Amino acid sequence: MGTKDREGFLKLFMVYALLICIGFIYLYPILHMVSTSFMTLDDLLDSSIKWLPSSLNLSNYKQAAASMKFWSSLGQSIIIAGVPTICNLISCSIIGYGLARFNFRGHNICMGIIILSFVLPSQVTMIPTYVLYSKLGILNTIWAFILPSMVGQGINAPIFILIFWQFFRQIPKVLIEASKIDGAGYFESFYKVALPSAKPAFITVALFSFVWYWNESYLTNLYVRGIAGQGMTSLVLQLQNFASNYSTYSSTAVSGATSLNESINMAGTMLTVLPLMLLYFVLQKQFVESIDRAGITGE
């Protein structure tokens, strides 16, 4: 079991064995999806083939990408997730800074409303929100996501405000006071002192916001895509309607398309999650450090 200064072999073996088992539970669906996406129809019917396909069948990805209109849907997905994320960063950082640095009448009431708006299920406000967007004329447009995020009311915006609030509270007040002595105003202190120190919070909020907007299918289909199917779409919506999209593609394809099977389904799923996997892979270190420094665990 080891000592205080040195960990023993048995303890390390148990810890790593537990971590490997937990990691395999999370990786198993991804490995199964990748393996199946390269299989041919014969591989699917062959009971002796479980993990390694007989050959890398790239036609599954080509047909899935064509039926999903991958590049067009990818660009629209980036716009749907990226533009509201930028608006969330601006609005939530300003709101969080104001709540962290200013004591005003009704401060606690504002904090209570923010927490209540996060706890309140979105289904409760869905119909009134739809009616409001209809009167504003922003249904079936990206403005249904941009406009709320500009005023701190985007998807899960309350938790982003709390992240910035928690982070800005950790900045020493003497830094803000020193900037005021040097003649800086409120916005200048925020821009030149608070924002440069808030990089971890910005990375955390940006990643969470982008992923949540990317994966949001119901609200995107309701507000942006529209009930009639007019407006912007996303990879998640294309995957949601993958069977009907592939049926349309196979009936109009110039070259013969194979019938829809599990491999093509898995290829379409892989194309949908691949951008987020690449994003996490590139920003993994910054993401972990940001969560630690932003203090969202309550420490």
C-alpha positions as CSV (number, residue, x, y, z in Angstrom):
1,M,0.0,0.0,0.0
2,G,3.0,2.3,0.3
3,T,3.8,5.1,2.7
4,K,3.1,8.8,3.0
5,D,6.1,9.6,0.8
6,R,5.8,6.8,-1.7
7,E,2.7,5.1,-3.2
8,G,2.8,1.3,-3.2
9,F,2.3,-1.0,-6.1
10,L,-1.0,-2.3,-4.9
11,K,-2.5,1.1,-4.5
12,L,-1.3,2.3,-7.9
13,F,-2.6,-0.9,-9.5
14,M,-6.0,-0.4,-8.0
15,V,-6.2,3.2,-9.0
16,Y,-5.1,2.7,-12.6
17,A,-7.3,-0.4,-13.0
18,L,-10.3,1.7,-11.9
19,L,-9.4,4.5,-14.2
20,I,-9.0,2.2,-17.2
21,C,-12.4,0.6,-16.5
22,I,-14.1,4.0,-16.3
23,G,-12.3,5.2,-19.4
24,F,-13.3,2.1,-21.3
25,I,-17.0,2.7,-20.4
26,Y,-16.8,6.1,-21.9
27,L,-14.7,5.1,-24.9
28,Y,-16.6,1.9,-25.8
29,P,-19.5,3.7,-27.7
30,I,-17.0,5.9,-29.6
31,L,-14.9,2.9,-30.6
32,H,-17.9,0.9,-31.6
33,M,-19.2,3.9,-33.7
34,V,-15.8,4.3,-35.5
35,S,-15.4,0.6,-36.2
36,T,-19.0,0.1,-37.5
37,S,-18.8,3.2,-39.7
38,F,-16.1,1.6,-41.9
39,M,-17.9,-1.7,-42.3
40,T,-19.5,-2.9,-45.5
41,L,-22.9,-4.6,-45.6
42,D,-21.2,-8.0,-45.7
43,D,-19.2,-7.1,-42.6
44,L,-22.4,-6.3,-40.8
45,L,-23.9,-9.6,-41.7
46,D,-20.8,-11.6,-40.9
47,S,-21.0,-12.7,-37.2
48,S,-17.3,-13.3,-37.1
49,I,-16.5,-9.6,-37.6
50,K,-16.9,-7.6,-34.4
51,W,-14.4,-4.8,-34.2
52,L,-12.1,-4.8,-37.2
53,P,-13.8,-4.4,-40.6
54,S,-12.4,-6.4,-43.5
55,S,-11.6,-3.1,-45.3
56,L,-12.0,0.6,-44.7
57,N,-15.2,1.4,-46.6
58,L,-15.0,5.2,-47.1
59,S,-18.1,5.2,-49.3
60,N,-20.2,5.2,-46.1
61,Y,-18.8,8.6,-45.2
62,K,-19.2,9.9,-48.7
63,Q,-22.9,8.9,-48.9
64,A,-23.6,10.1,-45.3
65,A,-22.0,13.5,-46.1
66,A,-23.8,13.9,-49.3
67,S,-27.2,13.1,-47.8
68,M,-26.6,15.5,-44.9
69,K,-25.2,18.2,-47.1
70,F,-22.3,18.2,-44.8
71,W,-20.3,21.3,-45.7
72,S,-23.3,23.5,-45.9
73,S,-24.7,22.2,-42.7
74,L,-21.3,22.4,-41.0
75,G,-21.1,26.1,-41.9
76,Q,-24.6,26.8,-40.7
77,S,-23.9,24.9,-37.5
78,I,-20.8,27.0,-36.8
79,I,-22.8,30.2,-37.3
80,I,-25.7,28.9,-35.1
81,A,-23.3,28.0,-32.3
82,G,-20.5,30.6,-32.8
83,V,-22.4,33.9,-33.1
84,P,-24.6,33.5,-30.0
85,T,-21.5,32.2,-28.1
86,I,-19.7,35.5,-28.9
87,C,-22.7,37.5,-27.8
88,N,-22.9,35.4,-24.6
89,L,-19.2,36.2,-23.8
90,I,-19.8,39.9,-24.2
91,S,-23.1,40.2,-22.3
92,C,-22.5,37.7,-19.6
93,S,-19.1,39.0,-18.8
94,I,-20.5,42.6,-18.3
95,I,-23.4,41.3,-16.2
96,G,-21.1,39.1,-14.1
97,Y,-18.6,42.0,-13.5
98,G,-21.4,44.4,-12.5
99,L,-22.8,41.9,-10.0
100,A,-19.4,41.1,-8.6
101,R,-18.1,44.7,-8.3
102,F,-21.1,46.8,-7.5
103,N,-23.3,46.8,-4.4
104,F,-26.7,48.3,-5.3
105,R,-30.2,48.2,-4.1
106,G,-31.8,44.9,-5.3
107,H,-28.5,43.1,-5.8
108,N,-29.7,40.0,-4.0
109,I,-33.0,40.1,-5.9
110,C,-31.1,40.1,-9.2
111,M,-29.0,37.1,-8.1
112,G,-32.1,35.3,-7.0
113,I,-33.8,35.9,-10.4
114,I,-30.7,34.7,-12.3
115,I,-30.6,31.5,-10.2
116,L,-34.4,31.0,-10.6
117,S,-34.2,31.5,-14.4
118,F,-31.6,28.7,-14.5
119,V,-33.6,26.3,-12.4
120,L,-36.8,27.1,-14.2
121,P,-37.4,24.5,-17.0
122,S,-37.3,25.9,-20.5
123,Q,-40.5,24.1,-21.3
124,V,-42.4,26.5,-19.0
125,T,-41.4,29.5,-21.1
126,M,-41.3,27.9,-24.5
127,I,-44.8,28.9,-25.6
128,P,-44.5,32.6,-24.4
129,T,-41.1,32.8,-26.0
130,Y,-42.4,31.5,-29.3
131,V,-45.2,34.0,-29.3
132,L,-42.8,36.8,-28.5
133,Y,-40.3,35.8,-31.2
134,S,-43.3,35.6,-33.7
135,K,-44.4,39.1,-32.8
136,L,-40.8,40.4,-33.2
137,G,-40.5,38.7,-36.6
138,I,-37.3,36.8,-35.8
139,L,-38.7,33.2,-36.1
140,N,-36.9,31.0,-38.7
141,T,-33.8,33.3,-38.4
142,I,-30.5,33.2,-36.5
143,W,-31.7,36.3,-34.6
144,A,-33.9,34.0,-32.5
145,F,-30.6,32.9,-30.8
146,I,-28.6,36.1,-31.2
147,L,-31.0,38.6,-29.7
148,P,-31.5,36.8,-26.4
149,S,-27.8,36.1,-26.0
150,M,-27.1,39.8,-26.6
151,V,-29.0,40.7,-23.4
152,G,-27.7,37.7,-21.3
153,Q,-30.7,35.5,-21.9
154,G,-29.2,32.9,-24.2
155,I,-29.2,29.1,-23.7
156,N,-27.9,28.4,-20.1
157,A,-26.8,32.1,-19.9
158,P,-27.4,32.2,-16.1
159,I,-24.7,29.7,-15.4
160,F,-22.3,31.7,-17.6
161,I,-23.1,34.9,-15.6
162,L,-22.4,33.0,-12.4
163,I,-19.1,31.8,-13.7
164,F,-18.0,35.3,-14.5
165,W,-19.4,36.6,-11.2
166,Q,-17.4,34.0,-9.3
167,F,-14.2,34.8,-11.3
168,F,-14.4,38.5,-11.0
169,R,-15.0,38.3,-7.3
170,Q,-11.5,36.7,-7.0
171,I,-9.8,39.7,-8.6
172,P,-8.2,41.8,-5.8
173,K,-10.2,45.1,-5.3
174,V,-6.9,47.0,-5.0
175,L,-6.3,46.5,-8.7
176,I,-9.6,48.1,-9.6
177,E,-9.0,50.9,-7.0
178,A,-5.5,51.5,-8.4
179,S,-6.8,51.9,-11.9
180,K,-9.4,54.4,-10.7
181,I,-6.6,56.4,-9.0
182,D,-4.8,56.4,-12.3
183,G,-7.9,58.0,-13.9
184,A,-9.6,55.0,-15.4
185,G,-13.4,54.9,-15.5
186,Y,-15.7,52.0,-14.9
187,F,-15.5,50.6,-18.4
188,E,-11.8,51.3,-18.7
189,S,-11.2,49.4,-15.5
190,F,-13.3,46.5,-16.8
191,Y,-11.6,46.5,-20.2
192,K,-7.9,47.0,-19.1
193,V,-7.9,45.3,-15.7
194,A,-10.6,42.7,-15.4
195,L,-10.8,41.3,-18.9
196,P,-7.1,40.4,-19.3
197,S,-7.3,38.4,-16.1
198,A,-10.5,36.6,-17.1
199,K,-9.1,34.4,-19.9
200,P,-9.9,31.1,-18.0
201,A,-13.5,32.1,-17.5
202,F,-13.8,33.2,-21.2
203,I,-12.5,29.8,-22.4
204,T,-14.8,27.9,-20.1
205,V,-17.9,29.8,-21.1
206,A,-17.0,29.8,-24.8
207,L,-16.6,26.0,-24.9
208,F,-19.7,25.3,-22.8
209,S,-21.8,27.7,-24.8
210,F,-20.6,26.5,-28.2
211,V,-21.2,22.9,-27.3
212,W,-24.7,23.6,-25.9
213,Y,-25.8,25.6,-28.9
214,W,-24.2,22.9,-31.2
215,N,-26.1,20.1,-29.6
216,E,-29.4,21.9,-29.1
217,S,-31.8,20.3,-31.5
218,Y,-35.3,21.1,-30.2
219,L,-35.0,24.9,-29.8
220,T,-33.0,25.1,-33.1
221,N,-35.8,23.2,-34.9
222,L,-38.4,25.4,-33.2
223,Y,-37.0,28.9,-33.5
224,V,-34.3,28.8,-36.2
225,R,-35.3,26.0,-38.5
226,G,-39.0,26.6,-38.1
227,I,-41.9,24.1,-38.1
228,A,-42.2,24.4,-41.9
229,G,-38.5,23.6,-42.4
230,Q,-37.7,27.1,-43.6
231,G,-34.5,28.7,-42.3
232,M,-31.1,27.5,-41.2
233,T,-30.2,24.0,-40.3
234,S,-27.4,22.2,-38.4
235,L,-25.6,18.9,-38.4
236,V,-27.6,17.8,-35.4
237,L,-30.9,18.4,-37.2
238,Q,-29.6,16.7,-40.3
239,L,-28.7,13.7,-38.2
240,Q,-32.1,13.8,-36.5
241,N,-33.8,13.5,-39.9
242,F,-31.1,11.3,-41.4
243,A,-33.3,8.5,-42.6
244,S,-35.6,10.8,-44.6
245,N,-32.6,12.8,-45.9
246,Y,-30.8,9.7,-47.0
247,S,-33.9,8.4,-48.7
248,T,-34.1,11.6,-50.7
249,Y,-30.4,11.4,-51.6
250,S,-30.6,7.8,-52.7
251,S,-33.5,8.5,-55.0
252,T,-31.7,11.4,-56.7
253,A,-28.1,10.2,-56.6
254,V,-26.4,9.9,-60.0
255,S,-24.3,6.9,-58.9
256,G,-26.0,4.0,-57.3
257,A,-26.4,4.5,-53.5
258,T,-26.5,1.5,-51.2
259,S,-29.5,0.9,-49.0
260,L,-29.5,2.6,-45.6
261,N,-27.8,0.4,-42.9
262,E,-26.1,0.7,-39.6
263,S,-22.7,1.6,-41.0
264,I,-24.0,4.6,-42.9
265,N,-25.9,5.7,-39.7
266,M,-22.8,5.5,-37.7
267,A,-20.8,7.4,-40.4
268,G,-23.4,10.2,-40.2
269,T,-23.2,10.2,-36.4
270,M,-19.4,10.4,-36.6
271,L,-19.5,13.3,-38.9
272,T,-21.8,15.1,-36.5
273,V,-19.6,14.7,-33.4
274,L,-16.2,14.9,-35.1
275,P,-16.0,18.8,-35.0
276,L,-16.6,18.8,-31.3
277,M,-14.1,16.0,-30.7
278,L,-11.5,18.0,-32.6
279,L,-12.4,21.1,-30.6
280,Y,-11.9,19.3,-27.3
281,F,-8.7,17.7,-28.5
282,V,-7.1,21.0,-29.5
283,L,-8.3,23.0,-26.4
284,Q,-8.2,20.2,-23.8
285,K,-5.3,21.7,-21.8
286,Q,-6.8,25.2,-21.8
287,F,-10.2,23.8,-20.9
288,V,-9.0,21.9,-17.9
289,E,-6.9,24.8,-16.6
290,S,-9.8,27.2,-17.2
291,I,-12.3,25.2,-15.1
292,D,-9.7,24.9,-12.3
293,R,-9.0,28.7,-12.3
294,A,-12.6,29.8,-12.8
295,G,-13.6,28.1,-9.6
296,I,-16.9,26.7,-10.9
297,T,-16.5,23.7,-8.6
298,G,-17.2,25.8,-5.6
299,E,-13.7,25.7,-4.2
